[in-house]
Amino acid sequence: MNIVRQVTAGVAITVGALTQMKTALAVAPVSAEWIGHTPRLLIPVHNPGQTFVKAKGTISCRVHDRPHAYDVIMQTVLPGTNAVLPINAPGLSGESIPCKVRLRESTGPAALWSGTVTLPSRTQKKIIHTGNGAYTTLPDNTIPFWAIALIVLGALILTALLVLLVLQRKHRQRASS
């Protein structure tokens, strides 16, 4: 397993009046996953503006006609970059969940998204702590069919070679006696 550590540092230089620069935030369709026994909503955001942007807001979902709301805090997203906001969402269940995201940064209009989030079936995945506040989910321990076939074929070839070596040794022993 390879763990790649990456650090991005930025320096901001404003050319022109900061008040004339565009501040913007966009929210893409939300997805979901399980982290242990807790459902997690993944909110992708994009900053198409010209300034750094921070935002706060909520994601609200309805399960069995009951509302569930979760706070969302987005730290700085640089201009022209993307981020994914992971939100633990205890209480969510089912496959298709209607949700709404509302993020408001200090100077512009709220970034909105609404749609259906698909929560996959609950499967246990191994989670490894890879850094300060960073976690990695390992893939399922499934072996593809082609790999199993290749292993079986290799085992058959090795068995055949071993049998041929044993037979050849016996043949030499008979010939020398």
Buried (B, 14 or more C-beta within 10 A) or exposed (E): EEEEEEEEEEEEEEEEEEEEEEBBBBBBBBBBBBBEEEBBBBBBBBBEBBBBBEBEBBBBBBBEEEEBEBEBEBEEBBBEBEBEBEBEBEEBEEEEBEBBBBBBBEEBEEBBBEEEBEBEEEEEBEEEEEEEEEEEEEEEEEEEEEEEEEEEEEEEEEEEEEEEEEEEEEEEEEEEE
